[in-house]
Amino acid sequence: MKVVMLVEDDDETREALATILEEARYRVLRAANGAAAWSLLQDHGAACDIILLDLMMPVMNGWDFRRKQRESASFSSIPVLLMSAGGNIASSCVDLGTSDYIAKPVEVAELLNKIQRYCS
């Protein structure tokens, strides 16, 4: 079973996306911010196949998390899909060297399509 790390600060959004992913037969590691995600990654890093990363979060935002991830030899190869309602998400995707992005509100078919594409 493929493992998706879902990093999203909004509780309702995180739980709704986790339910969708679990129904599509993914195991979901949930984190409310980048700092929690970093701890999870250190605990489960080898088992994580893809990271679904919100950009705007308290404690540690998506940009800071991605910088740490890219600097880590152990975790830098895990593909990342950015999630944001911001208008400049495409340029953030390029700046942060992520695999792709998903605009919020998230469309389920697009989410599952992109996760399947990069989670092989």
C-alpha positions in Angstrom: 0.0 0.0 0.0 1.4 3.4 -1.0 1.8 6.0 1.7 0.8 9.7 1.3 1.9 12.3 3.8 -0.8 14.9 3.9 0.4 18.3 5.3 -2.6 20.6 5.8 -3.4 23.0 8.6 -7.2 23.1 8.2 -8.6 20.2 10.2 -11.7 19.8 8.0 -9.8 19.9 4.7 -7.1 17.5 6.1 -9.7 15.0 7.2 -11.8 15.2 4.0 -8.7 14.7 1.8 -7.4 11.9 4.1 -10.8 10.1 3.7 -10.7 10.4 -0.1 -7.1 9.1 -0.2 -7.9 6.2 2.2 -11.0 5.2 0.1 -8.6 5.1 -2.9 -6.5 2.6 -0.9 -3.6 4.9 0.2 -2.3 4.9 3.7 -2.3 8.5 5.0 0.1 10.2 7.4 -1.5 13.4 8.6 0.3 16.5 9.7 -1.2 19.9 10.7 2.0 21.9 9.8 5.5 21.6 8.5 7.1 20.9 11.9 4.7 18.0 12.6 5.3 16.7 9.0 9.1 16.9 9.6 8.8 14.8 12.7 6.6 12.3 10.9 9.0 12.1 8.0 11.8 11.3 10.4 9.7 8.5 12.0 8.2 7.1 8.8 10.4 8.6 6.0 11.4 5.3 4.4 7.7 4.4 4.2 6.5 7.7 2.6 5.9 7.6 -1.1 4.7 11.1 -1.8 4.0 14.3 0.2 0.9 16.5 -0.4 2.1 19.8 1.0 0.0 22.9 1.8 2.1 26.2 1.5 0.3 28.5 4.0 0.5 27.0 7.5 1.4 28.1 11.0 4.5 26.8 13.0 6.4 25.8 9.8 5.1 26.7 6.4 5.4 24.7 3.2 8.4 26.6 1.9 10.4 26.0 5.1 9.4 22.3 5.2 10.4 21.9 1.5 13.8 23.6 2.1 14.5 21.2 4.9 13.4 18.2 2.9 15.5 19.2 -0.1 18.6 19.5 2.1 18.1 16.0 3.6 19.8 13.2 1.7 17.3 10.7 3.2 14.2 12.6 2.1 15.0 14.8 -0.9 13.9 12.2 -3.4 10.3 11.9 -2.1 8.0 13.6 -4.7 6.0 16.6 -3.5 2.7 18.0 -4.7 2.0 21.5 -3.6 -1.5 22.6 -2.5 -2.5 26.2 -2.3 -5.4 28.6 -3.0 -2.8 31.2 -3.9 -2.6 32.5 -7.5 1.2 32.0 -7.9 1.3 28.3 -7.1 2.8 27.4 -10.4 5.8 29.7 -9.8 6.1 28.3 -6.3 6.2 24.8 -7.7 9.1 25.8 -9.9 10.9 27.7 -7.1 10.6 24.8 -4.7 11.4 22.1 -7.3 8.3 20.1 -6.6 6.8 17.5 -8.9 3.5 19.3 -9.5 0.8 21.3 -7.8 -2.9 21.2 -7.1 -5.0 24.3 -6.7 -7.5 24.7 -3.9 -10.3 23.9 -3.8 -9.0 20.5 -4.7 -10.7 18.5 -7.4 -10.8 14.9 -6.4 -10.2 13.4 -9.8 -7.2 15.7 -10.4 -5.8 14.9 -6.9 -6.0 11.1 -7.4 -4.6 11.4 -10.9 -1.6 13.3 -9.9 -0.9 11.2 -6.8 -1.1 8.1 -8.9 1.2 9.6 -11.5 4.0 10.6 -9.1 3.5 7.8 -6.5 4.8 4.8 -8.5 
